[in-house]
Amino acid sequence: MFFDLGGGEIMGLAVLALILLGPERLPKFASDAATLVRKIQKMSHIATQELRENLGPGFEDLQPSDLNPKAFIKKHINATLDEVDAQERPTPKMDPDLL
């Protein structure tokens, strides 16, 4: 599902939370956790928007994964290889007498 946790593991964590927090505090804890997740998502979205605005034109379609150095290098290498493939290569000329 998420964070490489399966359904059984999530169910086990839910039972553990029920035991540790008790049935009276569990709904409040779940509500607070959901609020925290929403705040983190909002902050992430705002940070991404500010990054796009500060980089200027040409970066409107920027994704946070594009800033990963491995992805950046791979993207540039592939673009260079595409340019090399697109260049016209001269056709070799052979002397028919050599065949």
DSSP file (Angstrom, degrees, kcal/mol; ACC not computed):
  #  RESIDUE AA STRUCTURE BP1 BP2  ACC     N-H-->O    O-->H-N    N-H-->O    O-->H-N    TCO  KAPPA ALPHA  PHI   PSI    X-CA   Y-CA   Z-CA
    1    1 A M              0   0    0      0, 0.0     2,-0.4     0, 0.0     5,-0.1   0.000 360.0 360.0 360.0 -85.2    0.0    0.0    0.0
    2    2 A F    >   +     0   0    0      3,-0.5     3,-1.4     1,-0.1     0, 0.0  -0.984 360.0  11.1-135.2 148.9    2.2    2.8    1.2
    3    3 A F  T 3  S-     0   0    0     -2,-0.4    -1,-0.1     1,-0.3     3,-0.1   0.804 126.2 -69.6  55.3  32.0    5.7    2.8    2.7
    4    4 A D  T 3  S+     0   0    0      1,-0.2     2,-0.4    -3,-0.1    -1,-0.3   0.811  97.4 142.8  57.3  33.9    5.9   -0.8    1.7
    5    5 A L    <   -     0   0    0     -3,-1.4    -3,-0.5     4,-0.0    -1,-0.2  -0.884  39.3-145.8-103.9 134.9    3.3   -1.8    4.3
    6    6 A G     >  -     0   0    0     -2,-0.4     4,-2.0    -5,-0.1     5,-0.2  -0.319  31.5 -96.7 -88.7 177.3    0.8   -4.5    3.5
    7    7 A G  H  > S+     0   0    0      1,-0.2     4,-2.3     2,-0.2     5,-0.2   0.885 122.9  51.5 -62.3 -41.0   -2.8   -4.8    4.6
    8    8 A G  H  > S+     0   0    0      1,-0.2     4,-2.2     2,-0.2    -1,-0.2   0.882 109.4  50.0 -65.0 -38.6   -2.0   -7.1    7.5
    9    9 A E  H  > S+     0   0    0      2,-0.2     4,-2.2     1,-0.2    -1,-0.2   0.895 111.0  48.7 -68.1 -39.4    0.7   -4.8    8.8
   10   10 A I  H  X S+     0   0    0     -4,-2.0     4,-2.3     2,-0.2    -2,-0.2   0.907 110.9  50.8 -66.2 -40.3   -1.6   -1.8    8.7
   11   11 A M  H  X S+     0   0    0     -4,-2.3     4,-2.3     1,-0.2    -2,-0.2   0.905 109.4  51.3 -62.6 -40.8   -4.3   -3.7   10.5
   12   12 A G  H  X S+     0   0    0     -4,-2.2     4,-2.3     1,-0.2    -2,-0.2   0.896 109.5  49.6 -62.9 -40.7   -1.7   -4.7   13.2
   13   13 A L  H  X S+     0   0    0     -4,-2.2     4,-2.5     2,-0.2    -1,-0.2   0.878 109.5  52.3 -65.5 -37.3   -0.7   -1.0   13.6
   14   14 A A  H  X S+     0   0    0     -4,-2.3     4,-2.2     2,-0.2    -2,-0.2   0.915 110.7  46.8 -64.9 -42.3   -4.4   -0.1   14.0
   15   15 A V  H  X S+     0   0    0     -4,-2.3     4,-2.2     2,-0.2    -2,-0.2   0.907 112.2  50.8 -65.2 -41.5   -4.9   -2.7   16.7
   16   16 A L  H  X S+     0   0    0     -4,-2.3     4,-2.8     1,-0.2     5,-0.2   0.909 110.2  49.5 -62.2 -42.4   -1.8   -1.5   18.4
   17   17 A A  H  X>S+     0   0    0     -4,-2.5     4,-2.9     1,-0.2     5,-0.6   0.898 109.7  51.9 -63.2 -39.9   -3.0    2.1   18.3
   18   18 A L  H  X5S+     0   0    0     -4,-2.2     4,-1.5     1,-0.2    -2,-0.2   0.896 113.1  45.0 -62.7 -40.0   -6.4    1.0   19.7
   19   19 A I  H  <5S+     0   0    0     -4,-2.2    -2,-0.2     2,-0.2    -1,-0.2   0.929 118.8  41.2 -69.8 -45.3   -4.6   -0.8   22.6
   20   20 A L  H  <5S+     0   0    0     -4,-2.8    -2,-0.2    -5,-0.2    -3,-0.2   0.903 127.3  29.9 -71.9 -41.6   -2.2    2.0   23.4
   21   21 A L  H  X5S-     0   0    0     -4,-2.9     4,-0.5    -5,-0.2    -3,-0.2   0.781 101.5-136.0 -91.3 -28.4   -4.6    5.0   23.0
   22   22 A G  H  X< -     0   0    0     -4,-1.5     4,-1.5    -5,-0.6     3,-0.4   0.049  30.8 -78.7  85.7 157.9   -7.8    3.3   24.0
   23   23 A P  H  4 S+     0   0    0      0, 0.0    -1,-0.2     0, 0.0    -4,-0.1   0.743 126.4  55.8 -67.8 -22.7  -11.2    3.7   22.3
   24   24 A E  H  4 S+     0   0    0      1,-0.2     4,-0.3    -3,-0.2    -2,-0.1   0.833 115.3  34.7 -81.0 -30.5  -11.9    7.1   23.8
   25   25 A R  H  X S+     0   0    0     -4,-0.5     4,-2.2    -3,-0.4     5,-0.2   0.620  98.4  82.0 -96.5 -14.3   -8.7    8.8   22.6
   26   26 A L  H  X S+     0   0    0     -4,-1.5     4,-2.6     1,-0.2     5,-0.2   0.898  89.0  50.8 -62.5 -44.6   -8.3    7.1   19.2
   27   27 A P  H  > S+     0   0    0      0, 0.0     4,-2.2     0, 0.0    -1,-0.2   0.911 112.2  47.5 -61.6 -40.0  -10.8    9.2   17.2
   28   28 A K  H  > S+     0   0    0     -4,-0.3     4,-2.5     2,-0.2    -2,-0.2   0.916 112.8  49.3 -65.0 -42.4   -9.2   12.4   18.4
   29   29 A F  H  X S+     0   0    0     -4,-2.2     4,-2.5     2,-0.2    -1,-0.2   0.916 111.2  49.0 -62.9 -43.3   -5.7   11.0   17.5
   30   30 A A  H  X S+     0   0    0     -4,-2.6     4,-2.3     2,-0.2    -1,-0.2   0.895 111.8  49.6 -63.7 -40.2   -6.9   10.0   14.0
   31   31 A S  H  X S+     0   0    0     -4,-2.2     4,-2.2    -5,-0.2    -2,-0.2   0.920 111.9  47.7 -64.4 -44.3   -8.4   13.4   13.4
   32   32 A D  H  X S+     0   0    0     -4,-2.5     4,-2.2     1,-0.2    -2,-0.2   0.888 111.5  50.9 -63.8 -39.3   -5.2   15.1   14.5
   33   33 A A  H  X S+     0   0    0     -4,-2.5     4,-2.3     2,-0.2    -2,-0.2   0.906 110.1  49.2 -65.4 -41.6   -3.1   12.8   12.3
   34   34 A A  H  X S+     0   0    0     -4,-2.3     4,-2.2     2,-0.2    -2,-0.2   0.897 110.7  50.7 -64.6 -39.8   -5.3   13.5    9.3
   35   35 A T  H  X S+     0   0    0     -4,-2.2     4,-2.3     2,-0.2    -2,-0.2   0.909 110.0  50.4 -63.0 -42.2   -5.0   17.3   10.0
   36   36 A L  H  X S+     0   0    0     -4,-2.2     4,-2.3     2,-0.2    -2,-0.2   0.911 109.6  50.1 -62.5 -43.1   -1.3   17.0   10.2
   37   37 A V  H  X S+     0   0    0     -4,-2.3     4,-2.3     1,-0.2    -1,-0.2   0.912 110.6  50.2 -62.7 -42.4   -1.1   15.1    6.9
   38   38 A R  H  X S+     0   0    0     -4,-2.2     4,-2.4     1,-0.2    -1,-0.2   0.904 110.4  50.1 -62.6 -41.5   -3.3   17.8    5.2
   39   39 A K  H  X S+     0   0    0     -4,-2.3     4,-2.6     2,-0.2    -2,-0.2   0.905 110.7  49.3 -63.6 -41.6   -1.0   20.5    6.5
   40   40 A I  H  X S+     0   0    0     -4,-2.3     4,-2.3     2,-0.2    -2,-0.2   0.906 111.3  49.3 -65.1 -41.5    2.1   18.8    5.2
   41   41 A Q  H  X S+     0   0    0     -4,-2.3     4,-2.3     2,-0.2    -2,-0.2   0.912 111.9  48.8 -63.1 -41.8    0.6   18.3    1.8
   42   42 A K  H  X S+     0   0    0     -4,-2.4     4,-2.5     2,-0.2    -2,-0.2   0.918 111.3  49.3 -64.4 -43.5   -0.4   21.9    1.6
   43   43 A M  H  X S+     0   0    0     -4,-2.6     4,-2.5     1,-0.2    -1,-0.2   0.893 111.1  50.3 -63.0 -39.4    3.1   23.1    2.7
   44   44 A S  H  X S+     0   0    0     -4,-2.3     4,-2.2     2,-0.2    -1,-0.2   0.911 111.0  48.5 -63.9 -43.0    4.6   20.8    0.0
   45   45 A H  H  X S+     0   0    0     -4,-2.3     4,-2.3     2,-0.2    -2,-0.2   0.916 112.3  48.5 -64.0 -43.5    2.3   22.2   -2.7
   46   46 A I  H  X S+     0   0    0     -4,-2.5     4,-2.6     1,-0.2    -2,-0.2   0.910 111.0  50.5 -63.9 -42.6    3.1   25.8   -1.6
   47   47 A A  H  X S+     0   0    0     -4,-2.5     4,-2.1     1,-0.2    -1,-0.2   0.898 110.8  49.1 -63.1 -40.2    6.9   25.1   -1.6
   48   48 A T  H  X S+     0   0    0     -4,-2.2     4,-2.2     2,-0.2    -1,-0.2   0.913 111.6  49.2 -65.1 -42.4    6.6   23.6   -5.1
   49   49 A Q  H  X S+     0   0    0     -4,-2.3     4,-2.4     1,-0.2    -2,-0.2   0.922 111.2  49.2 -63.1 -44.3    4.6   26.6   -6.4
   50   50 A E  H  X S+     0   0    0     -4,-2.6     4,-2.5     1,-0.2    -1,-0.2   0.883 109.7  52.4 -63.3 -38.0    7.1   29.0   -4.9
   51   51 A L  H  X S+     0   0    0     -4,-2.1     4,-1.7     2,-0.2    -1,-0.2   0.922 110.0  48.1 -63.3 -44.2   10.0   27.1   -6.5
   52   52 A R  H  X S+     0   0    0     -4,-2.2     4,-0.9     1,-0.2    -2,-0.2   0.908 113.2  48.2 -62.5 -42.0    8.4   27.2   -9.9
   53   53 A E  H  < S+     0   0    0     -4,-2.4     3,-0.4     1,-0.2    -2,-0.2   0.900 112.2  48.5 -66.1 -40.8    7.7   31.0   -9.6
   54   54 A N  H  < S+     0   0    0     -4,-2.5    -1,-0.2     1,-0.2    -2,-0.2   0.779 105.2  58.1 -72.8 -26.8   11.3   31.8   -8.5
   55   55 A L  H  < S-     0   0    0     -4,-1.7    -1,-0.2     1,-0.2    -2,-0.2   0.744 100.8-148.1 -75.8 -22.0   12.9   29.8  -11.3
   56   56 A G    ><  -     0   0    0     -4,-0.9     3,-1.1    -3,-0.4    -1,-0.2  -0.374  41.9  -6.2  90.0-167.4   11.1   31.9  -13.9
   57   57 A P  T 3  S+     0   0    0      0, 0.0    -4,-0.0     0, 0.0     0, 0.0  -0.255 117.9  39.4 -66.9 150.4    9.7   31.1  -17.3
   58   58 A G  T 3  S+     0   0    0      4,-0.0     3,-0.2     0, 0.0    -2,-0.1   0.295  99.0  77.8  96.9  -9.2   10.5   27.7  -18.8
   59   59 A F    X   +     0   0    0     -3,-1.1     3,-1.4    -7,-0.2    -4,-0.1   0.054  51.7 114.7-119.4  24.7   10.0   25.8  -15.6
   60   60 A E  T 3  S+     0   0    0      1,-0.3    -1,-0.1    -5,-0.1    -8,-0.1   0.836  81.0  47.0 -64.8 -32.6    6.2   25.7  -15.4
   61   61 A D  T 3  S+     0   0    0     -3,-0.2    -1,-0.3    -9,-0.1     2,-0.2   0.146  82.8 140.6 -96.7  20.7    6.1   21.9  -15.8
   62   62 A L    <   -     0   0    0     -3,-1.4   -10,-0.1   -14,-0.1    -3,-0.1  -0.419  33.6-163.3 -66.8 132.9    8.8   21.3  -13.2
   63   63 A Q    >   -     0   0    0     -2,-0.2     3,-1.9     1,-0.1     4,-0.5  -0.896  28.8-121.0-112.6 147.1    8.2   18.3  -11.0
   64   64 A P  G >  S+     0   0    0      0, 0.0     3,-1.3     0, 0.0     4,-0.2   0.824 113.9  61.8 -56.8 -30.0   10.1   17.8   -7.7
   65   65 A S  G >  S+     0   0    0      1,-0.3     3,-1.2     2,-0.2     6,-0.2   0.738  90.9  68.1 -68.9 -19.9   11.4   14.5   -9.0
   66   66 A D  G <  S+     0   0    0     -3,-1.9    -1,-0.3     1,-0.2     9,-0.1   0.716  90.6  63.1 -69.2 -19.4   13.1   16.5  -11.8
   67   67 A L  G <  S+     0   0    0     -3,-1.3    -1,-0.2    -4,-0.5    -2,-0.2   0.529  74.1 110.7 -84.0  -5.6   15.5   17.9   -9.2
   68   68 A N  S <> S-     0   0    0     -3,-1.2     4,-2.6    -4,-0.2     5,-0.2  -0.561  71.2-137.0 -67.4 125.7   16.9   14.5   -8.4
   69   69 A P  H  > S+     0   0    0      0, 0.0     4,-2.5     0, 0.0     5,-0.2   0.867 101.9  51.6 -56.8 -39.0   20.5   14.6   -9.6
   70   70 A K  H  > S+     0   0    0      1,-0.2     4,-2.4     2,-0.2     5,-0.2   0.929 112.5  45.1 -64.1 -44.0   20.2   11.1  -11.1
   71   71 A A  H  > S+     0   0    0     -6,-0.2     4,-2.4     2,-0.2    -1,-0.2   0.886 112.6  52.5 -66.2 -38.0   17.1   11.9  -13.0
   72   72 A F  H  X S+     0   0    0     -4,-2.6     4,-1.9     2,-0.2    -2,-0.2   0.929 112.6  43.4 -63.2 -46.9   18.6   15.3  -14.2
   73   73 A I  H  X S+     0   0    0     -4,-2.5     4,-2.6     2,-0.2     5,-0.2   0.915 113.9  50.9 -66.2 -43.3   21.7   13.6  -15.6
   74   74 A K  H  X S+     0   0    0     -4,-2.4     4,-2.5    -5,-0.2    -2,-0.2   0.903 109.3  51.6 -61.2 -41.7   19.7   10.8  -17.2
   75   75 A K  H  X S+     0   0    0     -4,-2.4     4,-2.0     1,-0.2    -1,-0.2   0.916 112.5  45.2 -62.1 -44.0   17.4   13.3  -18.9
   76   76 A H  H  X S+     0   0    0     -4,-1.9     4,-2.2     2,-0.2    -2,-0.2   0.879 112.4  50.7 -70.4 -37.7   20.3   15.3  -20.3
   77   77 A I  H  X S+     0   0    0     -4,-2.6     4,-2.6     2,-0.2    -2,-0.2   0.928 111.3  48.5 -64.9 -43.7   22.2   12.1  -21.5
   78   78 A N  H  X S+     0   0    0     -4,-2.5     4,-2.2    -5,-0.2    -2,-0.2   0.888 110.5  51.5 -63.4 -38.4   19.0   10.9  -23.2
   79   79 A A  H  X S+     0   0    0     -4,-2.0     4,-1.9     2,-0.2    -1,-0.2   0.907 111.1  48.0 -64.5 -40.8   18.5   14.3  -24.9
   80   80 A T  H  X S+     0   0    0     -4,-2.2     4,-2.2     2,-0.2    -2,-0.2   0.913 111.3  49.9 -65.9 -42.6   22.1   14.3  -26.2
   81   81 A L  H  X S+     0   0    0     -4,-2.6     4,-2.4     1,-0.2    -1,-0.2   0.878 108.9  52.7 -63.9 -36.9   21.8   10.7  -27.5
   82   82 A D  H  X S+     0   0    0     -4,-2.2     4,-1.8     2,-0.2    -1,-0.2   0.888 108.7  50.4 -64.7 -38.2   18.5   11.7  -29.2
   83   83 A E  H  X S+     0   0    0     -4,-1.9     4,-1.2     2,-0.2    -2,-0.2   0.911 110.5  49.1 -65.4 -41.5   20.4   14.6  -30.9
   84   84 A V  H  < S+     0   0    0     -4,-2.2     3,-0.4     1,-0.2    -2,-0.2   0.910 112.0  48.6 -64.8 -41.9   23.2   12.3  -32.1
   85   85 A D  H  < S+     0   0    0     -4,-2.4    -1,-0.2     1,-0.2    -2,-0.2   0.834 108.3  55.3 -65.9 -31.6   20.7    9.8  -33.5
   86   86 A A  H  < S+     0   0    0     -4,-1.8    -1,-0.2    -5,-0.2    -2,-0.2   0.742  86.4  98.2 -75.8 -22.3   18.8   12.6  -35.3
   87   87 A Q  S  < S-     0   0    0     -4,-1.2     2,-0.4    -3,-0.4    -3,-0.0  -0.378  84.4-110.2 -67.2 143.5   21.9   13.8  -37.1
   88   88 A E        -     0   0    0     -2,-0.1    -1,-0.1     1,-0.0    -2,-0.1  -0.584  29.2-151.0 -76.0 130.6   22.2   12.6  -40.6
   89   89 A R        -     0   0    0     -2,-0.4     2,-0.1    -4,-0.1    -1,-0.0  -0.849  22.6-111.4-100.5 137.2   25.0   10.1  -41.0
   90   90 A P        -     0   0    0      0, 0.0    -1,-0.0     0, 0.0     3,-0.0  -0.402  31.3-117.5 -67.0 141.8   26.7   10.0  -44.4
   91   91 A T        -     0   0    0     -2,-0.1     2,-0.1     1,-0.1    -3,-0.0  -0.644  31.8-113.7 -79.2 132.4   26.1    6.8  -46.3
   92   92 A P        -     0   0    0      0, 0.0     2,-0.6     0, 0.0    -1,-0.1  -0.427  25.7-142.0 -67.7 138.3   29.3    4.8  -46.9
   93   93 A K        -     0   0    0     -2,-0.1     2,-0.4    -3,-0.0     0, 0.0  -0.892  18.0-167.2-104.9 125.8   30.2    4.6  -50.5
   94   94 A M        -     0   0    0     -2,-0.6     3,-0.0     5,-0.0     5,-0.0  -0.870  25.1-118.6-114.2 145.4   31.7    1.3  -51.7
   95   95 A D    >   -     0   0    0     -2,-0.4     3,-1.6     1,-0.1     4,-0.5  -0.708  19.0-143.9 -78.4 123.0   33.4    0.6  -54.9
   96   96 A P  G >  S+     0   0    0      0, 0.0     3,-0.8     0, 0.0    -1,-0.1   0.757  97.6  65.0 -61.9 -23.0   31.4   -2.1  -56.7
   97   97 A D  G 3  S+     0   0    0      1,-0.2    -2,-0.0     2,-0.1    -3,-0.0   0.751  93.4  61.0 -71.4 -21.9   34.6   -3.7  -57.9
   98   98 A L  G <         0   0    0     -3,-1.6    -1,-0.2     1,-0.2    -3,-0.0   0.682 360.0 360.0 -77.9 -16.8   35.6   -4.5  -54.4
   99   99 A L    <         0   0    0     -3,-0.8    -1,-0.2    -4,-0.5    -2,-0.1   0.493 360.0 360.0 -75.8 360.0   32.6   -6.8  -53.9
